[in-house]
Amino acid sequence: MSKHTTGLTSQALALLPYSLLSLGLLGSCQMPKTTSSTPASHIAANAAAPMWQSAAYSVFPDSVVQGPYTARALSRTKLTSDYHSPANEFLSPQVSFKFSLNGRDNEMPIGQDHLFVALPKADGTGLETPLIAFGHQYRDPTLVSANTYLAPNTPLTIRLDMRPVLAAFRQQGFYQLYNGQKLYKDDFKHVFVAGNTAPLSWDFDNLINKPHLELKDPDGDGIYETTVTLNAPASAKSTASSRKQSLDVSAFPQLTSDYPLLDALYNLALEEAKRAVEPDGTFRTGQEWAGVWTRDISYSIILSQALLQPEVAKTSLLRKVTPEGRIVQDTGTGGAYPCSTDRIIWATAAWEIYKATGDEAWLRQVYPIIKNSIGDDQQVAYDPATGLVRGESSFLDWREQTYPKWMQPVDIYQSETLGTNAAHFQGNQVLALMAEQLGHSAVAARHRAVAARIKQGINQHLWQEERGYYGQFLYGRNFLQLSPKAEALGEALTVLFEVADEAKARRVVAHTPVMEYGIPCIYPQISGIPPYHNNAVWPFVQSYWGLAAAKVGNETAFMESMMAVARPAALFLTNKENFVASNGDFAGTEINSSNMLWSLSGALGLVYKGLFGMDFQADRLTFRPFVPQALQGTRKLTGFRYRQAVLDMQLLGYGRTIRNITLDGQPLPNATIPATLTGAHAIRIELANETPTATPQHKVPHHVAPLTPVVAYAHGSLTWPAVEGATAYQVLRNGQFAGRTTTPEFAVPAPVTYTEYQVVAIDNKGFESFASEPLPVEAEKFRRTYELETSAPTAEKAHKSFAGTGYSGKGVLEISTERNRELTFRLSVPETGLYALDFRYANGNGPINTSNKCAIRTLRLGQQRLGTVVLPQRGQDAWSDWGFSNPILVRLNKGTHSLTLAYEATDKNMHGEVNQAMLDYVRLTRM
């Protein structure tokens, strides 16, 4: 068996027992389990025997071996590693890139890039692209032989011809982009280049922060240029070669076992947990990320920080509360809330602190914050049609990393995602538990019912019976459909929060796709998107997945999760935020950091809640330990503080069945200690050493789904460019199956009602692309528009300083916290029926990917509340960039109606003061 297929060095192979080699077990996911109880000391003494291995890497009691690299625990406080990222050693000279106006992906359709082969010239002169006209694809015909790589320090001058764009600005005041959108002259600010080879990046949203990627025209001739240095040694990322504990962590629980590597990694996590506390008593998100972030601290607190550092956890959570007593939704897509709504995970973190500490004052303090936040969410984000909650996937907040590129922030607001809904389910459960504890029985009953509706919605709309796990999200515009991708954090939370019943939970853990280096955030991957959430493993997600596996008794998945967390921490000598799923390297993702709070918290949580099985409740602590057979032996956890008690725990054997458990030498009924226990105590847990039943896990290779089709309609037919790798296409009509074809065209009948079409590309393995952007066919027959400056004649017009262009009619109306707080307008409805009502608007108060100035309003017909209108940011100062709000479905009778768009108490955004948009017209579509 070759070194390549085993992931072991020749020296390590030589040390393996002959029986393992002859049986061909090196490619298996886990070592075979013995049927008799072997003393743990014998296993720990045999350092040559791996305790776990795969085709990619092996883990020994004192080391990790991955190809030529080894990380080793020299002691419980010292680690060494010779790992070196290969990211810069084998870079292709083929450089793919695109130009970008104002930091948007707006030059050419998805999948179309320029290509330049950066090979040295014979005369030694610098490399320079030909002059490329904006919007005209260039493909370098130079052939590249195998084993040809990009040389270090390769300078490349990139040249762009902007003269056609500038001529359009002069002639008509705007340039029409490939997608039909207009970029107005006054809104043209910057020209950037994005690409696949550092320092180029496909992170369009953050190009504005990378001045070295901006092209300039110093002589004003319309030719823009920049020079970048490719494969610079400075961009080669590395980690330390050794790590010795330098902080005193004796106040934390101490772990000792027969496995020096795991003990050393536990101590590394303790030290980094201590480093993660700022002088002001709050958590620091990571070495590279200062500040407190709602979701980061919340997921970290749930994993372990409520147990380890509860006072820091309290201070950090309270830092993320608005002056009005609501949970803060951190900056994000389209201006944060309500495009993102996963702030509710704060509630579960707050409850975790209460379970760990029993602090009644804390409970009374956080209860109204959670209650008020959920109350706002019910008005702004809950979908009564599905029972689900709107808002982007929890923590997956980098749009194109998990969503199709056609989705605007308002589309992301409308999506109904697995992880976020699991968090909202648990948030309501937590509120019910808190209310019960505080004697508010009516509130408890009401929010149990709300949680039940969300649970029902998840299982009705997101469960995939044929796959055995949940889909990623519902998405679309007027009609939603399910993305069948797996979403790792969401899958884990459905198990841990018991959204899935026991049978479903076992299926989720057994069938969700897992790759060689761990569970990827999503699967399959998105074409053309670099690793970050796409094609990446995040150790904190892996830890939640491991705890889900432990909950259902899947030893294969639990053991592999522990190893998938241990491997990167050992090789990189720190708890990184993420790494590339397809190769396990930390250097290939778009952004990364060491000393990441949620990564280190996950490593600790796998010990406390996984191996030792600590299950905290409001009035008790129950032990449900789970020790994989490969980790059998004796482990001690001493100095563990639980409320007013200090526990020294000893755990012996393997399995998940307790043979005997004692408290201070006396039997401990139900393996449970009361919350009232005080003082120092010794707990001894002896497991039954039962060989576990074989448990499956769905191991899959790296796979990239087809590109999303770009569809057009003309003369009764849908057409689209053929998608590479696609063997068939599925056509959707109003979100439902309409047909299947193997050619990039599909005839459709003339619509008799409003109709949208989408196309999904399918490859030869059956994996699907995202559905294409919804394409209305002959929609003008079913639509009317009403200019707001005439439909609302008494409204205040936009301030005279407004300089936006591209609106229709004679002007626009401004809505803000001061102007047109209540905007009443009249609509003449031609016939009774169901209508979709939306607004054409501009919001230039922030970029598309960050800040917190999403505009929110309530739409009413008389006193009847019709829904929430969401008007996300569309670009910094982009007041001529027009889009549409979310559609509100409403049944209207024939005749004239007065509607009101009002700024109400639940419409506060996260900024608090700037809640502003410009309105052009209202659109009414007969559905």
GUSEBA-469708 format. One record per residue (C-alpha): residue in one letter; x, y, z. Coordinates in steps of 0.001 Angstrom, whole numbers, plus 500000, padded with zeros to 6 digits. Layout:
BEGIN
AXYZ
...
This chain:
BEGIN
M500000500000500000
S501472503340498972
K502214506233501294
H499881508365499172
T496853506190499879
T497473505679503570
G498569509168504592
L501388507548506672
T505125508022506397
S507236504978505524
Q508628505010509063
A505141504901510529
L504156502094508169
A507133500079509314
L505938500300512880
L502412499060512182
P501529495510513180
Y501803493094510250
S498199491959510727
L496874495437509940
L498930495703506769
S498049492242505524
L494347492753506121
G494336495988504104
L492698497999506877
L494679501188506418
G492099502777504129
S489222502248506533
C487632505084508467
Q488422503613511851
M490485500820513359
P488654497500513863
K487435496999517389
T488530494137519581
T485849491919521064
S487508491542524432
S488404494149526982
T492062495039526472
P493726497007529288
A494014500620528230
S497577500761529486
H498577498221526825
I497123500398524104
A498658503595525419
A502039501894525749
N502066500856522101
A502856504218520516
A503236502511517111
A499544501662516887
P497312504424515588
M494147504906517572
W492435506229514428
Q493342506517510781
S491970507260507354
A493383507574503875
A494282511185504709
Y495913511061508150
S496511508968511253
V496285509790514939
F498495508029517460
P498331508358521253
D501097510970521145
S501054512279517564
V499324513053514290
V500824511955510964
Q499615513442507684
G501752512577504678
P505266513887505393
Y504149515956508387
T504081514986512048
A502772516776515115
R503821515330518450
A503046515855522118
L506374515925523967
S504455516361527206
R501024517479528400
T502168521091527938
K504441520983524887
L503654520234521239
T505805520272518120
S504829520225514439
D506737520276511173
Y503653521090509133
H504178523471506252
S501309524661504111
P501767523512500514
A499457526269499264
N502225528305497571
E504329525429496283
F502113524063493538
L500190527064492258
S499010526885488682
P500328529624486363
Q496801529898484940
V495393533058486510
S491628533517486305
F490259536992486927
K487439539435486358
F487118543189486484
S484720544793488912
L483005548162488902
N482442549494492421
G483310546149494004
R480502544162492375
D480662540958490348
N479226542772487330
E481537542331484321
M480435538984482867
P478000536176483729
I478854533637486410
G481319531104485041
Q482898533486482540
D486359534699483594
H489447536011481867
L492407533608481761
F496084534565481560
V498998532121481747
A501700533710483914
L504832531963482612
P508195533803482463
K509127535377479143
A512257534210477364
D513685537735477427
G513085538102481160
T510791541109480818
G507798541522483077
L504459539921482354
E501581541978481053
T498088541028479960
P496885542233476574
L494560545219476678
I491229543671477631
A487978545507476930
F485541545499479844
G482940542776479359
H484835540945476571
Q486261537631477740
Y489967536941477119
R491306533351477181
D495047532877476872
P495694530029474384
T499102529141475870
L499352525439476707
V500561524505480191
S502373521194480617
A501991518989483669
N504126519872486693
T504451523492485585
Y503926525861488486
L503768529583489140
A507188530986489984
P507630532906493238
N507477536701493039
T505865536888489615
P504898540496488795
L501898540887486490
T500544544102484993
I496823543892484267
R495444546276481615
L491788547154481098
D490156549157478292
M487351551192479891
R486778553465476882
P483459551853475831
V482118552221479388
L483214555859479643
A481723556601476215
A478377555218477370
F478534557503480415
R479067560513478143
Q476407559579475599
Q473531558359477788
G474541558900481411
F474802555192482230
Y476427551919481170
Q474260548839480828
L475866545825482473
Y475655542267481121
N472662541504483379
G470618544452482160
Q471262546627485212
K472349550207484664
L475395551747486306
Y474923555521486287
K477801557866485671
D477521559572489074
D477661556187490820
F480881555057489105
K483615555162491778
H486187552367491418
V487562549674489104
F488988546535490727
V490321543177489644
A489259539973491401
G490739536541490806
N491932533152491964
T495630533703492754
A496824535750495739
P496916538661496154
L493859538481493878
S490705537317495620
W487163536435494586
D485864538323497614
F484099541053495629
D482411542509498701
N485739543370500306
L487602544673497262
I486968548194498553
N489348547337501417
K492122546174499055
P493560549276497357
H496326547245495694
L493629545556493582
E492233548852492273
L493078549810488688
K493912553450487942
D493939555706484865
P496490558410485765
D496683559959482301
G492935559905481638
D493093557938478372
G490541555329479522
I493178552588479963
Y493232551364483562
E496161549406484992
T497531547827488134
T500539545620488869
V500368542768491369
T503010540315492553
L501801536720492332
N503018533958494637
A504928536328496876
P506769534545499735
A505206537037502105
S501822535512501313
A503030531998502161
K501317531201505410
S502984529252508188
T502523528360511828
A504876527894514740
S507027524755514948
S506518524271518674
R504111525356521345
K504837525309525069
Q502292526349527634
S503143529774529046
L500007530767530949
D498845529408534276
V495624527477533641
S495518525660536977
A492235527390537874
F490554525481535050
P489615521764535183
Q492657519557534607
L492553516538532297
T494870513525532423
S494519510342530399
D496447507587528652
Y496626509764525525
P499348512453525742
L498294514113522480
L494701514653523558
D495810515922526967
A498205518405525340
L495505519632522935
Y493118520053525854
N495713522210527622
L496316524172524415
A492575524935524284
L492603526006527950
E495501528388527373
E493868529869524276
A490600530225526195
K492433532334528743
R494049534378525973
A490593534963524497
V489551537221527396
E490017540959526834
P490999543390529623
D487378544588529778
G486191541108530735
T484676540147527367
F485605537422524941
R487808538181521979
T486522536366518923
G489959535366517626
Q493569536442517371
E492735538393514206
W489222539421515239
A488815541892518059
G485420542594519545
V482388540664520669
W480173539001518040
T476743537692518969
R476802534345517200
D480491533609517889
I480253534083521623
S476871532355521819
Y477966529175520073
S481153529208522172
I479244529632525427
I476937526735524563
L479876524472523744
S481897525074526911
Q482435528674528019
A479337528730530244
L481068525993532221
L484600527311532010
Q484271531122532242
P480660531983533146
E481292535554534298
V483091536434531081
A480226534787529217
K477677536957531026
T479589540166530373
S480003539280526717
L476326538479526152
L475200541711527820
R477550543632525511
K475306542438522664
V472053544034523840
T470558547199522327
P469545550195524454
E465935549077523869
G466680545698525434
R466880543557522294
I469564541112521199
V471993542668518721
Q472162541134515253
D475741541755514180
T476483543638510988
G475838541559507910
T474089541065504614
G472145544089503398
G472483545885506721
A472063543036509229
Y468616542565510767
P466281541242509474
C468245539849506489
S470039537918509237
T468041536716512239
D470269534163513964
R470833536509516922
I468338534257518750
I471117531739519493
W472003534260522242
A468989532914524162
T470334529360524245
A473714530668525422
A472035532657528204
W470140529556529314
E473348527511529257
I474870529960531727
Y471880529587534012
K472065525796533881
A475760525937534766
T475531528567537523
G471952528574538839
D472132532371538970
E468497533508539444
A469395537184539034
W470883536369535648
L467703534546534674
R465528537529535574
Q467876539872533689
V467939537981530383
Y464303536835530330
P462770540132529077
I465576540588526524
I464775537228524969
K461021537733525194
N461139541146523505
S463536539974520803
I461323537021519913
G458315539336519929
D459977541535517306
D461024538528515245
Q457469537205515223
Q456316540407513546
V459250540918511205
A460588537478510267
Y458069534704510973
D456337533220507912
P452789532102508771
A452524530134505517
T455327527680506374
G455668528097510141
L459348528918509565
V461480531986510274
R463115534049507550
G466767535075507477
E470100533796506186
S471749530597507364
S473172530872510854
F476869531874510772
L476972531323506958
D476826535053506345
W479004535482503256
R476375535528500525
E477867533714497524
Q479649531235499827
T476331529484500460
Y473736531153498209
P473439531491494413
K474949534743493177
W471660536014491780
M470203536332495264
Q470026539910496487
P470008540678500239
V466211540889500123
D466114537374498640
I468322536183501470
Y465903537779503954
Q463127535712502376
S465057532430502579
E464042530028505334
T467133528174506476
L467821525050508470
G470331526297511063
T468554529574511753
N465218527817512219
A466762525266514569
A468103528214516595
H464663529890516650
F463021526632517719
Q465431526346520625
G465110530051521450
N461382529615521965
Q461959526448523982
V464398528333526177
L461963531206526666
A459304528689527728
L461691527074530227
M462682530464531647
A459056531563531892
E458200528362533746
Q461098528874536127
L459906532439536820
G456230531497537201
H454917532872533877
S452955529810532823
A450957531527530063
V454131532741528355
A455628529266528694
A452626527629527034
R452508530209524250
H456159529794523272
R456083526027523476
A453352526266520867
V455494528615518757
A458426526201519013
A456160523326517995
R455097525217514848
I458718525880513876
K459579522224514493
Q456665521152512344
G457732523570509603
I461301522249509605
N460153518643509333
Q457485519416506750
H459421521713504437
L463129520913504929
W463253517157505581
Q464436515000502648
E463179511478503182
E465069510040500218
R468393511468501451
G467960510957505167
Y468881514517506161
Y467479518036505982
G467851520408503048
Q469761523662503277
F466981526226502871
L463847527307501048
Y464664530031498523
G463195531899495582
R461052535028495260
N457309534630494896
F457614530826495016
L460050528960497236
Q461768525631496647
L464191523539498685
S467951523512498149
P468925519869498739
K472475520638499895
A473441519391503354
E474214522159505875
A476374520770508664
L475641523097511576
G471907522989510923
E471933519191510693
A473758518978514037
L471414521428515759
T468317519513514667
V469733516496516499
L470980518313519598
F467820520426520012
E465572517417519225
V463894518972516210
A464464515539514676
D462830512618516465
E465068509765517597
A464817507794514361
K465397510838512167
A468303511942514335
R470084508617513791
R469486508923510060
V470807512496509971
V474096511454511602
A474399508351509431
H473569509978506083
T474821513590506111
P477870513804503794
V481272513833505527
M484645514269503785
E488097512899504663
Y489122515888506806
G485745516464508445
I482212517592507820
P482039520445505291
C479787523404506033
I477768522551502927
Y477797519669500461
P478204519512497527
Q480347522593496952
I479474525639494843
S481300526014491547
G483678528949491165
I483600529958494845
P486892529773496829
P487024528033500222
Y485651529799503280
H482216528427504059
N482203526709500680
N484642523752500610
A485623524277504241
V485497522567507611
W484986524746510684
P486135523010513885
F483321524511515975
V480786523010513538
Q482679519726513664
S482346519821517460
Y478587520315517291
W478479517455514811
G480513515299517199
L478132516030520070
A475184515160517813
A476894511866516976
A477430511173520679
K473773511936521401
V472579509236519006
G475343506767519910
N477130506810516550
E480643505881517615
T482090506135514093
A480966509743513663
F481854510731517240
M485366509293517090
E486015510799513676
S484786514200514868
M487205514153517789
M490038513312515422
A488927515935512889
V489215518554515647
A492498517173517013
R494321516940513652
P494323520665512708
A494964521841516277
A497995519554516516
L499459520255513074
F498793524014513170
L499552524344516931
T496526526553517436
N492764526354517111
K492221527814513643
E488825529072512559
N488623526937509425
F490494524911506851
V489937523676503299
A487684520623503278
S489265519037500219
N492893519098501440
G492838519950505159
D495080523025504795
F494528526206506816
A496102528490504210
G493639528012501384
T490576529721502830
E489701533342502115
I490059534480505750
N491388532662508796
S492564533285512336
S494351531508515157
N493139531252518744
M489513531187517577
L487071531242520459
W484479528904519028
S487066526432517729
L488799526080521091
S485423525984522847
G484417523070520652
A487568521144521567
L486727521565525254
G483057520796524733
L483893517421523182
V485616516524526469
Y483015517878528891
K479815517055527011
G481105514276524775
L483516511971526612
F482258512777530123
G478700513280528863
M477761516149531185
D474097517002530601
F473192520201532477
Q469588520991533392
A467995523688535532
D468057521551538684
R470626518823538063
L473675517472536288
T473391514035534692
F476299512033533317
R475892510325529927
P479512509479529044
F480536508077525676
V484086506792525223
P484926505227521858
Q486620501874522161
A489749503250520519
L490055505719523428
Q489493503197526226
G491455503575529409
T491418505863532426
R490921509612532273
K490581512093535100
L489014515541535110
T489768517357538351
G488777520729539774
F485579521004537733
R483302523650539238
Y479567523017539124
R477647525750540944
Q478750525466544588
A480496522130544159
V483973521165542951
L484124517769541268
D487051515405540731
M485948512851538132
Q487446509556537077
L486180507791533948
L487231504210533175
G486625501869530249
Y484743502473527033
G481249502524525579
R478184504492526641
T476674502131529207
I477533502873532842
R478380499749534813
N478901501602538061
I478916505249539189
T479657506548542667
L479721509873544467
D482311509831547267
G482271506023547136
Q478482505681547348
P476208504677544458
L474853507686542526
P471230507046541504
N470384507865537870
A473953509130537382
T472637512505538531
I473815515043541083
P471441517735542335
A472087521425541691
T472147521926545465
L475354519938545942
T478124521894547678
G481757521311548520
A484418518992547089
H483396515578545817
A484802512601543935
I482877510925541140
R483956507574539713
I482346506265536510
E483062502768535256
L481771501952531786
A480622498490530778
N483192497952527991
E480472496857525610
T481594496549522018
P479394499084520219
T477121498167517375
A478600499115514023
T477392502589513116
P477499504028509606
Q478728507365508364
H478307508764504842
K481872509397503633
V482015511216500297
P484728512595497987
H485101516273497217
H482443517243494699
V481506520520493044
A477932520990491864
P477270522421488395
L477150526170487839
T473800527893488184
P472221528358484726
V471548531868483385
V468172531707481627
A466520533951479031
Y463061533882477425
A462075534731473867
H459467533566471377
G457896530938473637
S461137529284474675
L463564529302477589
T467227529149476611
W470506529164478520
P474199528552477817
A475094524900478302
V476483524283481787
E479799522433481951
G479369518964483415
A475583519029483242
T473924515976481701
A470344517145482207
Y468302520146483230
Q465191520351485374
V462733523160484665
L460610524620487471
R457389526538487014
N456423528594490061
G458783526496492177
Q457361523137491027
F458643520564488542
A457627521427484983
G459881519239482861
R463288517781482144
T465559518226479150
T469076517299478067
T469480520350475813
P469752524002476958
E466291525009475785
F462704524387476804
A459462525437475129
V456862527005477440
P453241527934476774
A451997531498476780
P451078532224480413
V447447532714481423
T448451533766484957
Y451662535196486407
T454379532559485877
E458050532303486891
Y460516529758485499
Q463804528457486854
V466292525897485581
V468430523489487613
A471502521829486065
I472143518204487050
D475471516372486644
N476184512698485952
K476215511877489662
G472808513411490219
F474020516528492029
E472079519700491353
S473093523295490791
F471187526052492483
A468010526978490661
S468478529913488292
E467117533350489046
P463296533327488820
L462365534527485334
P458862535984484927
V457400535303481487
E455286538074479930
A454797539463483420
E453670542880482187
K450254541352481398
F449683540738485097
R451345543804486614
R450579547410487338
T452863550085488743
Y451847553164490720
E454154556153490978
L454298557011494652
E454773560741494113
T451289560774492541
S449680557929494520
A450679559645497785
P450252563357496875
T450545564642500448
A453830562861501170
E457097564735501614
K459336564443498557
A462967563444498834
H465267566102500240
K466706568383497583
S470176567024498312
F469191563628496887
A471325563116493787
G470185559664492671
T469154558955489080
G467451556124487247
Y464022556431488855
S460806556545486863
G458151559274486974
K458770562756488286
G460581562015491538
V461012559788494575
L459786559732498149
E462103559473501117
I461179557366504133
S463242557751507296
T462796558089511025
E461907561742510400
R460298561903506936
N457124560049505903
R456980557911509026
E453476557036507837
L453150556964504063
T449586556487502819
F449036555766499123
R446113554684496975
L445875551730494604
S443196551015492037
V442743547238491851
P441284545997488525
E439731542767489858
T439457540772493052
G442294538316493654
L445614537472495270
Y448353540011494605
A452061540396495315
L452910543951496315
D456478545250496369
F458366548565496179
R461130549764493869
Y463645551406496173
A467226552564496716
N469218552308499940
G472761553687499678
N473418553783503417
G475935550963503368
P477593548188501380
I475823545008500442
N477805542850502870
T478064544713506161
S476820547641508307
N473397547763509995
K471106550183508158
C468563547924506488
A465287549886506268
I462186548173507696
R458516549188507484
T455086547745508272
L452465547589505510
R448823547953506517
L445438547989504826
G443453550063507282
Q444190548413510628
Q444981545055509044
R448670544238509166
L449724542820505811
G453405542203506508
T456901543634506885
V458572545425503988
V462353544983504004
L464576547427502088
P468205546288502496
Q471328548302501709
R472394548055498063
G475824549723498160
Q477635552549499894
D476258555822498435
A474638553782495630
W471483555894495470
S470986555114491782
D471106551359492328
W467427550384492305
G465919547093493347
F462712545667494735
S461645544923498278
N460306541553499327
P456828540868497912
I453882540956500318
L451055538601499361
V447642540152499955
R444092539409498808
L442440542579497501
N438940543268496293
K438263545156493096
G438247548916493669
T440401551609495227
H442298550956498450
S444342553107500806
L447443551380502159
T449922552665504718
L453649552040504918
A454508552882508525
Y457561553020510763
E456397551119513866
A458039549952517086
T459011546527515670
D460651548173512643
K463791549334514482
N466943548169512762
M470292547541514432
H471557551069513782
G468645552657515614
E468850556072513965
V469393555644510214
N466416553661508897
Q466047555210505466
A465254554401501831
M464098556165498665
L460893554850497076
D460213555066493343
Y456983553172492762
V454834550349494101
R454295547282491909
L451148545125492032
T451299541645490468
R448185539466490071
M449173535995491314
